Amino acid sequence: MTARINIPKPKPPTQPRKHTQAIPAHLAGHPTASLSTVWTYDTRDPHAVQIDFRQEKNTTWLFDRSLLLDGLTSPAGEMDVQVFPSDDSQHVIIRLRVPGEGQADIAFPIEDVRQFRNITYGMVQVGAEPEQIVPGVESFLRKAAEHLGGDS
């Protein structure tokens, strides 16, 4: 009698996808001080949101996508990037800090930010981020620990 072993077929790798969206902005408290920004989400780095400020000197900021989920309704973040709703409920404020140089509060229309956030969650759902980074990494680490005689 021959034993039959079912080996599951490997799943095809998820194709990287990118979403880019221009979102108007202004310095908080100064609606006429407009800023040109482009937001990018790339599934190859599923935890990160990138904002490019396209001014005389282009600047790029990266921050954790979870700040958008939390910061649309209550203050989120503690260090260089903080996100919180404005007093008028029409904007979300992103506070960017550079130690030793200062900070800037940038106001973005809350509906545009909400739309961007929802699109990114359609690309990679909340909680699915780790498996998007390197599929199979847990299995690799477990096998490596077993090979070295350690526990996983």
C-alpha positions as CSV (number, residue, x, y, z in Angstrom):
1,M,0.0,0.0,0.0
2,T,1.3,3.4,-1.0
3,A,0.7,6.4,1.2
4,R,-0.4,9.5,-0.6
5,I,0.8,12.8,0.7
6,N,-1.1,15.9,-0.2
7,I,1.2,18.8,-0.6
8,P,-0.6,22.1,-0.9
9,K,0.2,24.2,-3.9
10,P,2.0,27.4,-3.0
11,K,-0.1,30.5,-3.3
12,P,1.1,32.9,-6.0
13,P,2.8,35.9,-4.5
14,T,0.7,39.0,-4.1
15,Q,1.5,41.5,-6.8
16,P,2.7,44.8,-5.4
17,R,0.3,47.6,-5.9
18,K,0.6,51.3,-5.4
19,H,-2.0,54.1,-4.9
20,T,-1.0,57.7,-5.4
21,Q,-3.4,60.6,-4.6
22,A,-2.9,64.4,-4.6
23,I,-4.5,65.9,-1.5
24,P,-4.6,69.7,-1.1
25,A,-3.3,71.1,2.1
26,H,-2.5,74.3,4.0
27,L,-0.7,75.4,7.1
28,A,-3.2,75.0,10.0
29,G,-4.6,78.4,10.9
30,H,-3.4,79.9,7.6
31,P,-5.8,78.7,4.9
32,T,-4.1,80.9,2.2
33,A,-0.8,79.2,2.8
34,S,-1.5,76.3,0.5
35,L,0.7,73.3,0.0
36,S,0.9,70.8,-2.8
37,T,1.1,67.2,-1.5
38,V,1.0,63.7,-3.1
39,W,0.2,60.7,-0.9
40,T,1.5,57.3,-1.8
41,Y,0.7,53.8,-0.4
42,D,2.7,50.8,-1.7
43,T,1.8,47.3,-0.7
44,R,5.5,46.4,-0.6
45,D,5.7,48.5,2.6
46,P,2.1,48.0,3.9
47,H,2.6,49.8,7.2
48,A,3.8,53.0,5.7
49,V,2.1,56.1,4.1
50,Q,4.3,58.5,2.2
51,I,3.5,62.2,1.8
52,D,5.5,64.2,-0.7
53,F,5.4,67.9,-0.1
54,R,6.0,69.5,-3.5
55,Q,7.3,72.9,-2.8
56,E,10.5,74.8,-3.6
57,K,12.3,72.2,-1.6
58,N,10.6,68.8,-2.0
59,T,10.3,66.9,1.3
60,T,9.1,63.4,1.9
61,W,7.6,62.1,5.2
62,L,6.8,58.4,6.0
63,F,4.6,57.4,8.9
64,D,2.6,54.4,10.1
65,R,-0.7,53.9,8.3
66,S,-2.4,53.1,11.6
67,L,-2.1,56.8,12.5
68,L,-4.7,57.6,9.8
69,L,-7.2,55.1,11.3
70,D,-6.8,56.5,14.8
71,G,-6.0,60.2,14.0
72,L,-9.2,60.8,12.1
73,T,-11.3,60.6,15.3
74,S,-8.8,61.3,18.1
75,P,-5.2,62.3,18.6
76,A,-2.6,59.7,17.5
77,G,1.1,59.5,17.5
78,E,3.7,60.7,20.0
79,M,7.0,61.4,18.3
80,D,7.8,63.1,14.9
81,V,4.3,62.6,13.4
82,Q,1.0,63.2,15.2
83,V,-2.4,63.1,13.6
84,F,-5.6,64.5,15.0
85,P,-8.9,66.0,13.9
86,S,-9.2,69.7,13.6
87,D,-11.6,71.7,15.8
88,D,-13.9,72.4,12.8
89,S,-14.2,68.6,12.0
90,Q,-13.5,69.4,8.3
91,H,-9.8,68.8,8.4
92,V,-7.3,66.4,9.8
93,I,-4.1,67.9,11.2
94,I,-0.8,66.2,10.7
95,R,1.9,67.7,13.0
96,L,5.4,67.1,11.7
97,R,8.3,67.7,14.1
98,V,12.0,67.9,13.4
99,P,13.9,67.9,16.7
100,G,16.0,71.0,17.0
101,E,14.3,72.7,14.1
102,G,10.6,73.0,15.0
103,Q,7.2,71.7,13.9
104,A,4.5,72.4,11.3
105,D,0.8,71.7,11.6
106,I,-0.6,70.8,8.2
107,A,-4.4,70.7,7.5
108,F,-5.8,68.3,5.0
109,P,-9.5,67.9,4.1
110,I,-10.7,65.1,6.2
111,E,-12.8,63.5,3.5
112,D,-9.8,63.2,1.1
113,V,-7.7,61.6,3.9
114,R,-10.6,59.3,4.7
115,Q,-10.9,58.3,1.1
116,F,-7.1,57.6,0.8
117,R,-7.2,55.5,4.0
118,N,-10.1,53.5,2.8
119,I,-8.4,52.8,-0.5
120,T,-5.3,51.5,1.3
121,Y,-7.4,49.3,3.5
122,G,-9.0,47.8,0.4
123,M,-5.5,47.0,-0.8
124,V,-4.2,45.5,2.4
125,Q,-6.7,44.9,5.3
126,V,-5.9,45.9,8.8
127,G,-4.0,43.1,10.5
128,A,-2.9,41.5,7.2
129,E,0.2,43.7,6.9
130,P,2.8,41.3,8.3
131,E,2.0,38.6,5.8
132,Q,2.3,41.1,3.0
133,I,5.9,42.0,3.9
134,V,7.5,38.6,3.4
135,P,5.2,35.7,2.9
136,G,6.6,32.6,4.7
137,V,8.9,34.4,7.0
138,E,7.4,32.8,10.1
139,S,7.9,29.4,8.6
140,F,11.5,30.2,7.7
141,L,12.2,31.5,11.3
142,R,10.6,28.4,12.9
143,K,12.6,26.1,10.7
144,A,15.8,28.0,11.4
145,A,15.1,27.9,15.2
146,E,14.5,24.1,15.0
147,H,17.7,23.6,13.0
148,L,19.6,25.5,15.7
149,G,18.0,23.6,18.4
150,G,16.0,26.5,19.8
151,D,12.3,27.0,20.4
152,S,10.2,29.1,18.1
